[in-house]
Amino acid sequence: MNQQAVTLNERILVSTLRGTEPEPATPRDTGAPAGAVAAVTGAAGGIGAAIAARLTADGYAVALLDISDAVHLTRDDIGAPLSARLDVTDREDVQHVLAEVIKATGRLDVLVNCAGTAHRSSFADTSAQEFLRDINTNLLGTFLTCQAAVFPHMRAAGRGRLINIASVSGKTGGIGSVHADGSGGRSGAGYASAKAGVINLTRWIAREVGHLGITSNAVAPGPIATAMTDGHHYDTANIPIGRLGTPEEVADAVSWLAGRGAGYVNGIVLDVDGGLTRA
Ligand SMILES: NC(=O)c1ccc[n+]([C@@H]2O[C@H](COP(=O)([O-])OP(=O)(O)OC[C@H]3O[C@@H](n4cnc5c(N)ncnc54)[C@H](O)[C@@H]3O)[C@@H](O)[C@H]2O)c1
């Protein structure tokens, strides 16, 4: 793709996509439609960046979205055409940025919700503010971005894939880890509740949008080696595969859900946890 990064406005960087011919079939032949566009939130983070890189390799023009300005550097590293600063908890911001992405590209085929925060404070010490922060970034943010992607764009297009990154914490009531300083680090009540909410929200949306040609699925990673887990020790003896997962392994699952092979898959939670919750 012949691209030149340009500034559309102060909020969003886009590339000029030269030429009118759609992209040829992707090297991996995942079923990405020619010229397809994907948006990934939390794309400056470990898992989000890996997902953005994988979808780029799959042939999507990817818009990397994150509350951190580092997202623009990640875009350059990956060689993706778009990036924008976005706060997923702000409904106006979400609607504006997704509309800008769609205006710049003419379409939105895949939305991946990967933005998240995680607190690890104890039951006794968790403040209302801490609890609500994780509810807002993980759960409200997922709702707002899915809503803005479907209405009006995906509904009008008659197609779309919504892929939400949940967590095993949303299925098990949180998983334990020990921080290097010896303190306990089980994922907190707000985080575990938010991720449980993401799982059921994903199913709820699946029932709403399936007849519109849109699917809604979740991926539930176990502990993955990123900044979120850095400095925390996990008991890998409890994980049948015996190690933490990698961001690329989560990205593989997202790639499959976005691709042709998952056309009739709707409302599932795909565990990428080395067997932690299944075996
Ligand atoms: N790392 C793990 O072990 C693990 C396990 C299960 C699920 N997850 C989930 O995977 C996702 C990515 O996690 P990660 O490990 O890459 O973490 P990370 O901290 O590296 O990335 C999270 C990203 O979300 C962004 N973000 C936070 N608040 C935001 C907001 N309001 N608006 C937009 N962006 C915001 C951050 O800037 C960051 O770039 C999260 O949803 C996380 O809960 C991670």
The ligand as an SDF file (V2000), in Angstrom:
LIG
                    3D

 44 48  0  0  0  0  0  0  0  0999 V2000
   -1.8930   -8.8760   30.1650 N   0  0  0  0  0  0  0  0  0  0  0  0
   -2.7150   -9.8010   30.6150 C   0  0  0  0  0  0  0  0  0  0  0  0
   -2.3100  -10.7300   31.3190 O   0  0  0  0  0  0  0  0  0  0  0  0
   -4.1760   -9.7700   30.2670 C   0  0  0  0  0  0  0  0  0  0  0  0
   -4.9500  -10.8960   30.5760 C   0  0  0  0  0  0  0  0  0  0  0  0
   -6.3020  -10.8910   30.2720 C   0  0  0  0  0  0  0  0  0  0  0  0
   -6.8800   -9.7910   29.6460 C   0  0  0  0  0  0  0  0  0  0  0  0
   -6.0920   -8.7040   29.3580 N   0  0  0  0  0  0  0  0  0  0  0  0
   -6.7480   -7.5710   28.7150 C   0  0  0  0  0  0  0  0  0  0  0  0
   -6.1040   -7.2930   27.4790 O   0  0  0  0  0  0  0  0  0  0  0  0
   -6.2130   -5.8940   27.2140 C   0  0  0  0  0  0  0  0  0  0  0  0
   -4.8330   -5.3310   26.9260 C   0  0  0  0  0  0  0  0  0  0  0  0
   -3.9980   -5.5700   28.0470 O   0  0  0  0  0  0  0  0  0  0  0  0
   -2.4170   -5.3480   28.0260 P   0  0  0  0  0  0  0  0  0  0  0  0
   -1.8390   -6.4200   28.8270 O   0  0  0  0  0  0  0  0  0  0  0  0
   -1.9690   -5.1360   26.6310 O   0  0  0  0  0  0  0  0  0  0  0  0
   -2.3270   -4.0200   28.8920 O   0  0  0  0  0  0  0  0  0  0  0  0
   -1.5880   -2.6600   28.6190 P   0  0  0  0  0  0  0  0  0  0  0  0
   -1.6840   -1.9010   29.8960 O   0  0  0  0  0  0  0  0  0  0  0  0
   -0.2520   -2.9030   27.9890 O   0  0  0  0  0  0  0  0  0  0  0  0
   -2.5350   -1.9730   27.5100 O   0  0  0  0  0  0  0  0  0  0  0  0
   -3.7700   -1.3740   27.8110 C   0  0  0  0  0  0  0  0  0  0  0  0
   -3.9180   -0.1570   26.9080 C   0  0  0  0  0  0  0  0  0  0  0  0
   -5.2100    0.4290   27.1380 O   0  0  0  0  0  0  0  0  0  0  0  0
   -5.0360    1.8230   27.0830 C   0  0  0  0  0  0  0  0  0  0  0  0
   -6.1260    2.5180   27.7840 N   0  0  0  0  0  0  0  0  0  0  0  0
   -6.3430    2.5480   29.1230 C   0  0  0  0  0  0  0  0  0  0  0  0
   -7.4120    3.3140   29.3920 N   0  0  0  0  0  0  0  0  0  0  0  0
   -7.8920    3.7550   28.1860 C   0  0  0  0  0  0  0  0  0  0  0  0
   -8.9840    4.5880   27.8000 C   0  0  0  0  0  0  0  0  0  0  0  0
   -9.8100    5.1360   28.7150 N   0  0  0  0  0  0  0  0  0  0  0  0
   -9.1790    4.8270   26.4900 N   0  0  0  0  0  0  0  0  0  0  0  0
   -8.3410    4.2850   25.5500 C   0  0  0  0  0  0  0  0  0  0  0  0
   -7.2830    3.5210   25.8610 N   0  0  0  0  0  0  0  0  0  0  0  0
   -7.0600    3.2390   27.1760 C   0  0  0  0  0  0  0  0  0  0  0  0
   -3.6910    2.0670   27.7440 C   0  0  0  0  0  0  0  0  0  0  0  0
   -3.1460    3.3490   27.4140 O   0  0  0  0  0  0  0  0  0  0  0  0
   -2.8720    0.9120   27.2020 C   0  0  0  0  0  0  0  0  0  0  0  0
   -2.1600    1.2570   26.0220 O   0  0  0  0  0  0  0  0  0  0  0  0
   -6.8880   -5.2660   28.4180 C   0  0  0  0  0  0  0  0  0  0  0  0
   -8.2690   -5.1390   28.1700 O   0  0  0  0  0  0  0  0  0  0  0  0
   -6.6430   -6.2900   29.5010 C   0  0  0  0  0  0  0  0  0  0  0  0
   -7.5970   -6.2220   30.5230 O   0  0  0  0  0  0  0  0  0  0  0  0
   -4.7520   -8.6690   29.6440 C   0  0  0  0  0  0  0  0  0  0  0  0
  1  2  1  0
  2  3  2  0
  2  4  1  0
  4  5  1  0
  4 44  2  0
  5  6  2  0
  6  7  1  0
  7  8  2  0
  8  9  1  0
  8 44  1  0
  9 10  1  0
  9 42  1  0
 10 11  1  0
 11 12  1  0
 11 40  1  0
 12 13  1  0
 13 14  1  0
 14 15  2  0
 14 16  1  0
 14 17  1  0
 17 18  1  0
 18 19  2  0
 18 20  1  0
 18 21  1  0
 21 22  1  0
 22 23  1  0
 23 24  1  0
 23 38  1  0
 24 25  1  0
 25 26  1  0
 25 36  1  0
 26 27  1  0
 26 35  1  0
 27 28  2  0
 28 29  1  0
 29 30  1  0
 29 35  2  0
 30 31  1  0
 30 32  2  0
 32 33  1  0
 33 34  2  0
 34 35  1  0
 36 37  1  0
 36 38  1  0
 38 39  1  0
 40 41  1  0
 40 42  1  0
 42 43  1  0
M  CHG  2   8   1  16  -1
M  END
$$$$
